[in-house]
């Protein structure tokens, strides 16, 4: 994200995130951070926060190497070209990276989190998670790292037993290895195993985060996950389609709370440990989430329930809510943004974002035909 072109809401979010991390951010002073998936939604926020650190906080700037193959994102180097401390590489983590300089921290955030994308690119999904982790762990093995952060997913829990909701990190999961979601779920589980083996055998200081439905300004309107999809439909005064009876639940974590959690785990978490990152404040049914969007936009948009389309991967988890006891107790993590406030900020941003307000008619017809509302997706 080019600082000069950021929306006021994104600028505020980056400043808020940086302020909450002020006490631990100094560990990055003069260090080099490699991040895979730097062109994605989360990656761009990481870069924005690192740039803020460099401008406002760190005694010595941190150098950032951002890697992405842009399979599901667009390349924008305008900010990178003006920033001597950010190197943006068009590269694929499924191959060894041409990194010849020392690295202090590695963040493996590359991946295809949307069901639409991992159904379209199943092999790429597996390879970015597993081979990507393998190559970055090998790189980490060759460097005296301060930390290695692996992005896993709450999807590793599958469709949890109701007795395991809220779901702790100790829950082993209810996941099919041959189901339509397995290319994503199982590749994340294997990446976790691989990372912990590197920690146990080679001392790579691995920390693993399992995000629960992260959302915020900057998500593409065609991301096909539930928050951007509902926002797009609501702003277009189109019906918000909810799959099934709409009783499936999720919790949602606003981007500022999420980035604070991720970087806190990277800089302060215990090596070899897994941490849920999310917001456990409001577990909400999808039908109620859609109604909340219509309430916040207050423009006549309506809600409709629809059958699951044939293209939608079966096995959708019926409930998803994190148990945050571990990260709260060990790292004093405390999400602060309520669902209502976070969605309001998202809608304020989207209402000024051309891709949300000027979608071509044909694209809207395509979205309607596909019933593309991503009811219940995660990050």
Secondary structure, 3 states (H helix, E strand, C coil): CCHHHCCHHHHHHHHHHHHHCHHHHHHHCCCEEEEECCCCHHHHHHHHHHHHHHHHCCCCCCEEEEEECCCCCCCCCHHHHCCCCEEEEECCCCCCCCCCCCCCEEEECCCCCCHHHHHHCHHHHHHHHHHHHHHHHHHHHCCCCCEEEEECCHHHHECCCHHHCCECCCCCCECCCCCCCHHHHHHHHHHHHHHHHHHHHHCCCEEEEEECCEECCCCCCCCCCHHHHHHHHHHCCCCEEEECCCCCEECCEEHHHHHHHHHHHHHHCCCCEEEEECCCCCCEEHHHHHHHHHHHHCCCCCEEEECCCCCCCCCCCCCCCECCHHHHHHHCCCCCCCHHHHHHHHHHHHHCCHHHHCCCHHHHHHHHHHCCCCCCCCC
